[in-house]
Amino acid sequence: MNDSRPRTIRRQALPRPGVRMLAIAAAAAVALTGCQAPANDAEPDETGAAPVSVLLDWSPNPDHVALYTAQHTGAYSDAGVDVTFVTPANTADAAREVSLGRADLAISYEPDTLIAAEQGLDVVSVAALIPTSLTSLIARTESGITTAADLEGKTVGLSGLASQQPTLDFIAREAGIDPDSISAPNVQQSLNQALLTDQVDAIFGAFRNIEGVELTAQGDFVVMPATELGVPDYAELVIIANPSRLADDADYAERVRSFLAGTASGQATALDDRRAAIDSLIPETEGSYDPDVLELMIDATLALLPEDGFGQQSAEDWAAYATWMYENGLLETEVDGSAATTNDYLP
């Protein structure tokens, strides 16, 4: 079994900044060099397992608990696939690499998939890995910021992603305050540091199950999910595939089904056996997180996963979210969100 279990290829060591909300950088994606060739050019390994290349959205972290539990338990091997995980050089790589066939699958975000659809990239979401939004507004408890209305006249650190400013503006308007009253400096990858060193009053874009857990382990912080501030819910992490290949290549479609079956098994095991989930991520995240805090992050992530219906997505919800993005300047044109997702390949 060891020879056919998934491998992780790290393109470079990426810090986990927790600023991945609504990434709109797909148009500027830099193609990965040396990424896996399309799997229809690859041969099964010596065990007969079919190869599948999966481009991650970031370095391994608790958001990937279903993936690495499947790896740890041999669920992918049992499903008949030999999975290779690839850490990206750029979080915007996902849609382009899948569209070009240089990765079989990728971990991305619902907003990015809709942006990719607007840009004409050949991708479709085949499963929700984290079916709810994680992005949050975080502030020190002593700052007095407990609602979005408290942001008037405050400084909120952003990471510089194009979507964050219009989303923060939307939150301000929903709270009845002038968006222009909020100072929003770009602190890039230093959201947590900016907050811990009092450079800003709050940060927006961190994940509640990652940075939110890290910060609250260090002091008194209030974590306000974006969905509690008026932003509609969406799937933070999704698994994307190439719809043309799904339609034209029966072997590719079968390997996608097998990968999703293995991942579903991994999620079920993680939910049933917390220790297995922790053990699967410890070697993959070594040096990135304090072990005790890592366990808290895993617990926070597992609490967000459904016990039944792995990966299920609502076409109606996707359509509604695409409309919200268009109406609030996150999409330049109207996109049929229902066409950007499918449940047809789920186990």
VEXDREN-2710 file (C-alpha; in Angstrom, 1 decimal):
% VEXDREN-2710
k/r/px/py/pz
1/MET/0.0/0.0/0.0
2/ASN/2.8/2.4/0.7
3/ASP/4.0/2.5/-2.9
4/SER/0.6/3.6/-4.1
5/ARG/-0.3/6.2/-1.4
6/PRO/-0.4/9.9/-2.3
7/ARG/2.7/12.0/-2.4
8/THR/3.1/15.7/-1.7
9/ILE/5.4/17.7/-4.0
10/ARG/6.3/21.1/-2.6
11/ARG/7.1/23.7/-5.2
12/GLN/8.3/26.1/-2.5
13/ALA/7.7/26.6/1.2
14/LEU/4.7/28.9/1.5
15/PRO/3.8/30.6/4.8
16/ARG/0.1/30.3/5.6
17/PRO/-1.0/34.0/5.7
18/GLY/-4.8/33.4/6.0
19/VAL/-5.6/35.9/3.3
20/ARG/-7.2/33.8/0.7
21/MET/-10.7/35.2/0.6
22/LEU/-12.3/35.7/-2.8
23/ALA/-8.9/35.7/-4.7
24/ILE/-9.3/37.6/-8.0
25/ALA/-5.8/37.0/-9.3
26/ALA/-6.6/34.2/-11.7
27/ALA/-6.0/36.4/-14.7
28/ALA/-2.4/36.9/-13.6
29/ALA/-1.7/33.3/-12.8
30/VAL/1.8/32.1/-13.3
31/ALA/1.9/28.6/-14.8
32/LEU/3.7/26.0/-12.8
33/THR/6.8/24.6/-14.3
34/GLY/7.2/20.8/-14.1
35/CYS/3.6/20.3/-13.1
36/GLN/2.1/16.9/-13.8
37/ALA/1.2/16.0/-17.3
38/PRO/-2.4/15.3/-18.1
39/ALA/-3.3/12.0/-16.5
40/ASN/-4.5/10.5/-19.8
41/ASP/-0.8/10.5/-20.8
42/ALA/0.2/8.6/-17.7
43/GLU/0.1/4.9/-17.0
44/PRO/-1.2/3.1/-13.9
45/ASP/1.5/2.3/-11.3
46/GLU/2.7/-1.2/-10.6
47/THR/-0.3/-1.8/-8.3
48/GLY/-2.7/-0.8/-11.1
49/ALA/-3.7/2.4/-9.3
50/ALA/-4.6/5.2/-11.7
51/PRO/-2.5/8.4/-11.3
52/VAL/-4.3/11.7/-10.3
53/SER/-2.4/15.0/-9.8
54/VAL/-4.0/17.5/-7.4
55/LEU/-2.8/21.1/-7.1
56/LEU/-3.4/22.4/-3.6
57/ASP/-4.4/25.9/-2.9
58/TRP/-1.7/26.4/-0.3
59/SER/0.8/24.5/1.8
60/PRO/-0.8/21.6/3.7
61/ASN/-3.0/22.9/6.6
62/PRO/-6.1/21.8/8.6
63/ASP/-8.4/22.9/5.7
64/HIS/-7.0/19.8/3.9
65/VAL/-7.9/17.3/6.7
66/ALA/-10.1/15.1/4.5
67/LEU/-7.3/14.9/1.9
68/TYR/-4.5/13.9/4.3
69/THR/-6.7/11.6/6.3
70/ALA/-7.5/9.8/3.1
71/GLN/-3.7/9.6/2.4
72/HIS/-2.9/8.5/5.9
73/THR/-5.4/5.7/5.9
74/GLY/-4.8/4.5/2.4
75/ALA/-8.3/5.4/1.2
76/TYR/-7.0/6.6/-2.1
77/SER/-5.3/3.3/-2.7
78/ASP/-8.4/1.5/-1.8
79/ALA/-10.3/3.6/-4.3
80/GLY/-7.8/2.7/-7.0
81/VAL/-6.0/6.0/-7.5
82/ASP/-2.4/7.0/-7.0
83/VAL/-2.6/10.7/-5.9
84/THR/0.1/13.2/-6.1
85/PHE/-0.5/16.5/-4.2
86/VAL/1.4/19.5/-5.5
87/THR/1.9/22.7/-3.4
88/PRO/1.5/25.8/-5.7
89/ALA/4.0/28.5/-6.3
90/ASN/1.0/30.9/-6.6
91/THR/-2.5/30.5/-5.2
92/ALA/-3.9/31.8/-8.5
93/ASP/-2.5/28.8/-10.4
94/ALA/-5.4/26.4/-9.8
95/ALA/-8.0/27.3/-12.4
96/ARG/-5.4/27.9/-15.2
97/GLU/-3.5/24.7/-14.5
98/VAL/-6.7/22.6/-14.5
99/SER/-8.1/24.4/-17.6
100/LEU/-4.8/23.7/-19.5
101/GLY/-4.8/20.1/-18.4
102/ARG/-1.5/20.4/-16.5
103/ALA/-3.2/19.3/-13.3
104/ASP/-6.1/16.8/-13.1
105/LEU/-7.7/18.5/-10.2
106/ALA/-7.1/21.5/-7.9
107/ILE/-8.2/22.9/-4.6
108/SER/-9.7/26.4/-5.1
109/TYR/-12.5/28.6/-3.9
110/GLU/-16.1/29.1/-5.0
111/PRO/-15.5/32.8/-5.8
112/ASP/-12.3/31.9/-7.8
113/THR/-14.3/29.3/-9.8
114/LEU/-16.9/31.9/-10.7
115/ILE/-14.2/34.4/-11.7
116/ALA/-12.5/31.7/-13.8
117/ALA/-15.9/31.0/-15.5
118/GLU/-16.2/34.8/-16.3
119/GLN/-12.7/34.6/-17.8
120/GLY/-13.6/31.6/-20.0
121/LEU/-11.4/29.1/-18.2
122/ASP/-12.4/25.5/-18.6
123/VAL/-13.2/24.5/-14.9
124/VAL/-16.1/23.3/-12.9
125/SER/-16.4/22.6/-9.2
126/VAL/-17.0/18.9/-8.6
127/ALA/-17.1/19.0/-4.7
128/ALA/-17.1/21.3/-1.8
129/LEU/-14.1/20.5/0.5
130/ILE/-15.0/23.2/3.1
131/PRO/-18.7/23.9/2.4
132/THR/-18.9/27.2/4.3
133/SER/-17.1/30.6/4.4
134/LEU/-14.1/30.9/6.7
135/THR/-13.1/34.5/6.1
136/SER/-13.5/36.7/9.1
137/LEU/-13.0/40.1/10.6
138/ILE/-10.8/39.8/13.7
139/ALA/-10.1/42.5/16.4
140/ARG/-8.7/42.6/19.9
141/THR/-11.4/42.4/22.5
142/GLU/-10.1/45.6/24.1
143/SER/-10.5/47.6/20.9
144/GLY/-14.3/47.7/21.5
145/ILE/-15.0/46.4/18.0
146/THR/-17.7/43.8/18.3
147/THR/-19.9/44.6/15.2
148/ALA/-19.2/46.0/11.8
149/ALA/-20.7/49.4/12.9
150/ASP/-17.8/49.8/15.3
151/LEU/-15.4/50.0/12.3
152/GLU/-16.3/53.6/11.7
153/GLY/-13.1/55.7/11.9
154/LYS/-11.0/52.5/12.5
155/THR/-8.0/51.0/10.6
156/VAL/-8.6/47.6/9.2
157/GLY/-5.6/45.7/7.7
158/LEU/-6.1/43.9/4.4
159/SER/-3.8/41.7/2.4
160/GLY/-4.2/43.5/-0.9
161/LEU/-6.4/41.1/-2.7
162/ALA/-8.7/42.9/-5.1
163/SER/-11.9/41.6/-3.6
164/GLN/-11.3/42.6/0.0
165/GLN/-11.9/46.3/-0.4
166/PRO/-15.2/46.0/-2.1
167/THR/-16.3/43.3/0.3
168/LEU/-15.3/45.5/3.3
169/ASP/-17.2/48.4/1.7
170/PHE/-20.3/46.2/1.4
171/ILE/-20.0/45.2/5.1
172/ALA/-19.7/48.9/6.0
173/ARG/-22.8/49.8/4.0
174/GLU/-24.8/47.0/5.5
175/ALA/-23.8/48.3/9.0
176/GLY/-25.0/51.8/8.1
177/ILE/-21.6/53.5/8.1
178/ASP/-19.6/55.3/5.4
179/PRO/-17.0/52.9/3.9
180/ASP/-14.7/55.9/3.3
181/SER/-14.5/56.4/7.1
182/ILE/-12.5/53.1/7.4
183/SER/-8.8/53.2/6.7
184/ALA/-7.7/50.0/5.0
185/PRO/-3.9/49.7/4.6
186/ASN/-2.4/46.8/2.7
187/VAL/-0.4/44.8/5.2
188/GLN/0.1/42.0/2.6
189/GLN/1.0/38.7/4.3
190/SER/1.3/40.2/7.8
191/LEU/-2.3/40.2/8.9
192/ASN/-1.7/38.6/12.3
193/GLN/1.5/40.5/12.9
194/ALA/-0.2/43.8/12.1
195/LEU/-2.9/43.1/14.7
196/LEU/-0.6/41.7/17.4
197/THR/1.7/44.8/17.1
198/ASP/-1.2/47.3/17.1
199/GLN/-0.5/48.6/13.7
200/VAL/-4.2/48.2/12.9
201/ASP/-7.4/48.0/14.9
202/ALA/-8.7/44.9/13.1
203/ILE/-7.9/42.6/10.2
204/PHE/-10.1/41.3/7.4
205/GLY/-9.4/38.1/5.4
206/ALA/-8.1/35.7/8.0
207/PHE/-9.7/32.3/8.4
208/ARG/-11.7/31.6/11.6
209/ASN/-10.5/28.1/11.9
210/ILE/-6.8/28.9/11.2
211/GLU/-5.7/32.5/12.1
212/GLY/-8.7/32.9/14.4
213/VAL/-7.6/29.9/16.4
214/GLU/-4.0/31.0/16.4
215/LEU/-4.8/34.5/17.7
216/THR/-7.3/33.5/20.4
217/ALA/-4.7/31.1/21.7
218/GLN/-2.4/34.1/22.2
219/GLY/-4.8/36.6/23.8
220/ASP/-8.3/38.0/23.8
221/PHE/-9.7/38.5/20.3
222/VAL/-13.2/38.7/18.8
223/VAL/-13.6/36.7/15.6
224/MET/-16.5/37.8/13.4
225/PRO/-17.2/35.6/10.3
226/ALA/-18.0/37.5/7.2
227/THR/-21.3/35.6/7.0
228/GLU/-22.3/37.3/10.2
229/LEU/-21.6/40.7/8.7
230/GLY/-23.9/40.4/5.8
231/VAL/-21.8/38.5/3.2
232/PRO/-23.7/35.5/1.9
233/ASP/-22.3/32.1/2.6
234/TYR/-20.2/30.3/0.1
235/ALA/-17.9/27.2/-0.1
236/GLU/-14.5/28.5/1.0
237/LEU/-12.7/25.5/-0.5
238/VAL/-13.8/23.5/-3.6
239/ILE/-12.3/20.8/-5.8
240/ILE/-12.2/21.8/-9.4
241/ALA/-11.9/19.7/-12.5
242/ASN/-11.9/20.2/-16.3
243/PRO/-15.4/19.8/-17.7
244/SER/-14.3/19.2/-21.3
245/ARG/-12.1/16.3/-20.1
246/LEU/-14.9/15.0/-18.0
247/ALA/-17.2/14.9/-21.1
248/ASP/-14.6/13.6/-23.6
249/ASP/-12.4/11.3/-21.5
250/ALA/-14.1/8.5/-19.7
251/ASP/-10.9/7.4/-18.0
252/TYR/-10.4/10.9/-16.6
253/ALA/-14.0/11.0/-15.4
254/GLU/-13.6/7.7/-13.6
255/ARG/-10.4/8.8/-11.9
256/VAL/-12.2/12.0/-10.7
257/ARG/-15.0/9.8/-9.3
258/SER/-12.4/7.6/-7.6
259/PHE/-10.5/10.5/-6.1
260/LEU/-13.7/12.0/-4.7
261/ALA/-14.7/8.6/-3.3
262/GLY/-11.4/8.4/-1.5
263/THR/-11.7/11.9/-0.2
264/ALA/-15.2/11.2/1.1
265/SER/-13.8/8.2/3.0
266/GLY/-11.0/10.4/4.4
267/GLN/-13.5/12.9/5.7
268/ALA/-15.7/10.2/7.2
269/THR/-12.7/8.8/9.0
270/ALA/-11.5/12.2/10.2
271/LEU/-15.0/12.9/11.7
272/ASP/-15.1/9.5/13.3
273/ASP/-11.5/9.3/14.5
274/ARG/-10.0/12.7/15.6
275/ARG/-6.7/11.0/16.3
276/ALA/-6.4/9.8/12.8
277/ALA/-7.1/13.3/11.5
278/ILE/-4.4/14.8/13.8
279/ASP/-1.8/12.1/12.9
280/SER/-2.4/12.6/9.2
281/LEU/-1.6/16.3/9.4
282/ILE/1.3/16.4/11.9
283/PRO/4.0/15.3/9.4
284/GLU/2.6/17.4/6.6
285/THR/2.5/20.6/8.7
286/GLU/5.7/20.2/10.7
287/GLY/7.3/23.5/11.5
288/SER/4.2/25.5/10.5
289/TYR/2.1/25.3/13.6
290/ASP/2.4/24.7/17.3
291/PRO/1.2/21.1/17.8
292/ASP/-1.3/22.0/20.5
293/VAL/-2.7/24.8/18.4
294/LEU/-2.8/22.5/15.4
295/GLU/-5.1/20.2/17.2
296/LEU/-7.4/23.1/18.0
297/MET/-7.4/24.1/14.4
298/ILE/-8.3/20.6/13.3
299/ASP/-11.2/20.5/15.9
300/ALA/-12.5/23.8/14.5
301/THR/-12.3/22.5/10.9
302/LEU/-13.9/19.2/11.7
303/ALA/-16.8/21.0/13.3
304/LEU/-17.6/22.6/9.9
305/LEU/-17.8/19.4/7.9
306/PRO/-21.0/17.5/7.2
307/GLU/-21.3/14.0/8.6
308/ASP/-23.3/13.0/5.5
309/GLY/-23.3/14.1/1.9
310/PHE/-19.6/14.8/1.4
311/GLY/-19.0/17.5/-1.2
312/GLN/-22.6/18.3/-2.0
313/GLN/-23.2/21.7/-3.7
314/SER/-26.3/23.7/-4.4
315/ALA/-26.6/25.0/-7.9
316/GLU/-29.1/27.6/-6.7
317/ASP/-26.8/28.8/-4.0
318/TRP/-24.0/29.2/-6.5
319/ALA/-26.3/31.2/-8.8
320/ALA/-27.3/33.4/-6.0
321/TYR/-23.7/34.0/-4.9
322/ALA/-22.6/34.8/-8.5
323/THR/-25.4/37.4/-8.6
324/TRP/-24.2/38.9/-5.3
325/MET/-20.7/39.1/-6.6
326/TYR/-21.8/40.9/-9.8
327/GLU/-24.0/43.3/-7.9
328/ASN/-21.2/44.2/-5.6
329/GLY/-18.4/44.6/-8.1
330/LEU/-16.6/41.3/-7.6
331/LEU/-17.5/40.2/-11.1
332/GLU/-17.5/42.5/-14.1
333/THR/-20.2/40.6/-16.0
334/GLU/-23.1/38.4/-15.0
335/VAL/-22.2/34.7/-14.7
336/ASP/-24.5/31.7/-14.5
337/GLY/-23.2/30.3/-11.2
338/SER/-25.3/27.1/-11.5
339/ALA/-23.2/26.1/-14.5
340/ALA/-20.0/26.4/-12.6
341/THR/-20.7/23.4/-10.3
342/THR/-21.9/19.8/-10.5
343/ASN/-22.6/16.9/-8.1
344/ASP/-22.5/14.3/-10.8
345/TYR/-19.1/12.9/-9.8
346/LEU/-19.6/12.5/-6.1
347/PRO/-19.9/9.1/-4.5
END
